[in-house]
């Protein structure tokens, strides 16, 4: 009973740290956030905070990495196994819904990834995501387009396409807090952005 109680207590403390760190990092960014302020927000001493995390860097990574890895996983989705218009439509809706789920579960983390990662290992996260999407276009979509006789004058188009897609979604996520307003716009943007590719793939 005593061991179980201590574990519950530790989990409660970790959750308090997590929530106070999210608020601190979103308000101030990593660079200007302080462990003392995070501890105060969580109702604990700085010494107790350091019992759980050795540094601000370790705490930041623990807080942000789950959302980051979910986004990375999303970029690994296979999106060329689409043989008809309905399958393409379903896939676009699936991607939009995944984005909305990640936003619902990790909104603060996403906003921190977008604007608050200076001087951290996630400082170039957006660029990394754009590159992963770019490679997806180059390695999966473009070869199929070429098989269908579609000419791609410059492979750099993959970079432009991926950057505009990621940046557009980023703007939507930053602008809206209300999911009811955000969701249809995310869906519409993805459909609009990839519509020409869909028409050429089928």
Secondary structure as a PSIPRED ss2 file (coil, helix, strand):
# PSIPRED VFORMAT (PSIPRED V4.0)

   1 X C   1.000  0.000  0.000
   2 X H   0.000  1.000  0.000
   3 X H   0.000  1.000  0.000
   4 X H   0.000  1.000  0.000
   5 X H   0.000  1.000  0.000
   6 X H   0.000  1.000  0.000
   7 X H   0.000  1.000  0.000
   8 X H   0.000  1.000  0.000
   9 X H   0.000  1.000  0.000
  10 X H   0.000  1.000  0.000
  11 X H   0.000  1.000  0.000
  12 X H   0.000  1.000  0.000
  13 X H   0.000  1.000  0.000
  14 X H   0.000  1.000  0.000
  15 X H   0.000  1.000  0.000
  16 X H   0.000  1.000  0.000
  17 X H   0.000  1.000  0.000
  18 X H   0.000  1.000  0.000
  19 X H   0.000  1.000  0.000
  20 X H   0.000  1.000  0.000
  21 X H   0.000  1.000  0.000
  22 X H   0.000  1.000  0.000
  23 X H   0.000  1.000  0.000
  24 X H   0.000  1.000  0.000
  25 X H   0.000  1.000  0.000
  26 X H   0.000  1.000  0.000
  27 X H   0.000  1.000  0.000
  28 X H   0.000  1.000  0.000
  29 X H   0.000  1.000  0.000
  30 X H   0.000  1.000  0.000
  31 X H   0.000  1.000  0.000
  32 X H   0.000  1.000  0.000
  33 X C   1.000  0.000  0.000
  34 X C   1.000  0.000  0.000
  35 X H   0.000  1.000  0.000
  36 X H   0.000  1.000  0.000
  37 X H   0.000  1.000  0.000
  38 X H   0.000  1.000  0.000
  39 X H   0.000  1.000  0.000
  40 X H   0.000  1.000  0.000
  41 X H   0.000  1.000  0.000
  42 X C   1.000  0.000  0.000
  43 X C   1.000  0.000  0.000
  44 X C   1.000  0.000  0.000
  45 X C   1.000  0.000  0.000
  46 X H   0.000  1.000  0.000
  47 X H   0.000  1.000  0.000
  48 X H   0.000  1.000  0.000
  49 X H   0.000  1.000  0.000
  50 X H   0.000  1.000  0.000
  51 X H   0.000  1.000  0.000
  52 X H   0.000  1.000  0.000
  53 X C   1.000  0.000  0.000
  54 X C   1.000  0.000  0.000
  55 X C   1.000  0.000  0.000
  56 X H   0.000  1.000  0.000
  57 X H   0.000  1.000  0.000
  58 X H   0.000  1.000  0.000
  59 X H   0.000  1.000  0.000
  60 X H   0.000  1.000  0.000
  61 X H   0.000  1.000  0.000
  62 X H   0.000  1.000  0.000
  63 X H   0.000  1.000  0.000
  64 X H   0.000  1.000  0.000
  65 X H   0.000  1.000  0.000
  66 X H   0.000  1.000  0.000
  67 X H   0.000  1.000  0.000
  68 X H   0.000  1.000  0.000
  69 X H   0.000  1.000  0.000
  70 X H   0.000  1.000  0.000
  71 X H   0.000  1.000  0.000
  72 X H   0.000  1.000  0.000
  73 X H   0.000  1.000  0.000
  74 X H   0.000  1.000  0.000
  75 X H   0.000  1.000  0.000
  76 X C   1.000  0.000  0.000
  77 X C   1.000  0.000  0.000
  78 X C   1.000  0.000  0.000
  79 X C   1.000  0.000  0.000
  80 X C   1.000  0.000  0.000
  81 X C   1.000  0.000  0.000
  82 X C   1.000  0.000  0.000
  83 X C   1.000  0.000  0.000
  84 X C   1.000  0.000  0.000
  85 X H   0.000  1.000  0.000
  86 X H   0.000  1.000  0.000
  87 X H   0.000  1.000  0.000
  88 X H   0.000  1.000  0.000
  89 X H   0.000  1.000  0.000
  90 X H   0.000  1.000  0.000
  91 X H   0.000  1.000  0.000
  92 X H   0.000  1.000  0.000
  93 X H   0.000  1.000  0.000
  94 X H   0.000  1.000  0.000
  95 X H   0.000  1.000  0.000
  96 X H   0.000  1.000  0.000
  97 X H   0.000  1.000  0.000
  98 X H   0.000  1.000  0.000
  99 X H   0.000  1.000  0.000
 100 X H   0.000  1.000  0.000
 101 X H   0.000  1.000  0.000
 102 X H   0.000  1.000  0.000
 103 X H   0.000  1.000  0.000
 104 X H   0.000  1.000  0.000
 105 X H   0.000  1.000  0.000
 106 X H   0.000  1.000  0.000
 107 X H   0.000  1.000  0.000
 108 X H   0.000  1.000  0.000
 109 X H   0.000  1.000  0.000
 110 X H   0.000  1.000  0.000
 111 X H   0.000  1.000  0.000
 112 X H   0.000  1.000  0.000
 113 X H   0.000  1.000  0.000
 114 X H   0.000  1.000  0.000
 115 X H   0.000  1.000  0.000
 116 X C   1.000  0.000  0.000
 117 X C   1.000  0.000  0.000
 118 X C   1.000  0.000  0.000
 119 X C   1.000  0.000  0.000
 120 X C   1.000  0.000  0.000
 121 X C   1.000  0.000  0.000
 122 X C   1.000  0.000  0.000
 123 X C   1.000  0.000  0.000
 124 X C   1.000  0.000  0.000
 125 X H   0.000  1.000  0.000
 126 X H   0.000  1.000  0.000
 127 X H   0.000  1.000  0.000
 128 X H   0.000  1.000  0.000
 129 X H   0.000  1.000  0.000
 130 X H   0.000  1.000  0.000
 131 X H   0.000  1.000  0.000
 132 X H   0.000  1.000  0.000
 133 X H   0.000  1.000  0.000
 134 X H   0.000  1.000  0.000
 135 X H   0.000  1.000  0.000
 136 X H   0.000  1.000  0.000
 137 X H   0.000  1.000  0.000
 138 X H   0.000  1.000  0.000
 139 X H   0.000  1.000  0.000
 140 X H   0.000  1.000  0.000
 141 X H   0.000  1.000  0.000
 142 X H   0.000  1.000  0.000
 143 X H   0.000  1.000  0.000
 144 X H   0.000  1.000  0.000
 145 X H   0.000  1.000  0.000
 146 X H   0.000  1.000  0.000
 147 X H   0.000  1.000  0.000
 148 X C   1.000  0.000  0.000
 149 X C   1.000  0.000  0.000
 150 X C   1.000  0.000  0.000
 151 X C   1.000  0.000  0.000
 152 X C   1.000  0.000  0.000
 153 X C   1.000  0.000  0.000
 154 X C   1.000  0.000  0.000
 155 X C   1.000  0.000  0.000
 156 X C   1.000  0.000  0.000
 157 X H   0.000  1.000  0.000
 158 X H   0.000  1.000  0.000
 159 X H   0.000  1.000  0.000
 160 X H   0.000  1.000  0.000
 161 X H   0.000  1.000  0.000
 162 X H   0.000  1.000  0.000
 163 X H   0.000  1.000  0.000
 164 X H   0.000  1.000  0.000
 165 X H   0.000  1.000  0.000
 166 X H   0.000  1.000  0.000
 167 X H   0.000  1.000  0.000
 168 X H   0.000  1.000  0.000
 169 X H   0.000  1.000  0.000
 170 X H   0.000  1.000  0.000
 171 X H   0.000  1.000  0.000
 172 X H   0.000  1.000  0.000
 173 X H   0.000  1.000  0.000
 174 X H   0.000  1.000  0.000
 175 X H   0.000  1.000  0.000
 176 X C   1.000  0.000  0.000
 177 X C   1.000  0.000  0.000
 178 X C   1.000  0.000  0.000
 179 X H   0.000  1.000  0.000
 180 X H   0.000  1.000  0.000
 181 X H   0.000  1.000  0.000
 182 X H   0.000  1.000  0.000
 183 X H   0.000  1.000  0.000
 184 X H   0.000  1.000  0.000
 185 X H   0.000  1.000  0.000
 186 X H   0.000  1.000  0.000
 187 X H   0.000  1.000  0.000
 188 X H   0.000  1.000  0.000
 189 X H   0.000  1.000  0.000
 190 X H   0.000  1.000  0.000
 191 X H   0.000  1.000  0.000
 192 X H   0.000  1.000  0.000
 193 X H   0.000  1.000  0.000
 194 X H   0.000  1.000  0.000
 195 X H   0.000  1.000  0.000
 196 X H   0.000  1.000  0.000
 197 X H   0.000  1.000  0.000
 198 X H   0.000  1.000  0.000
 199 X H   0.000  1.000  0.000
 200 X H   0.000  1.000  0.000
 201 X H   0.000  1.000  0.000
 202 X C   1.000  0.000  0.000
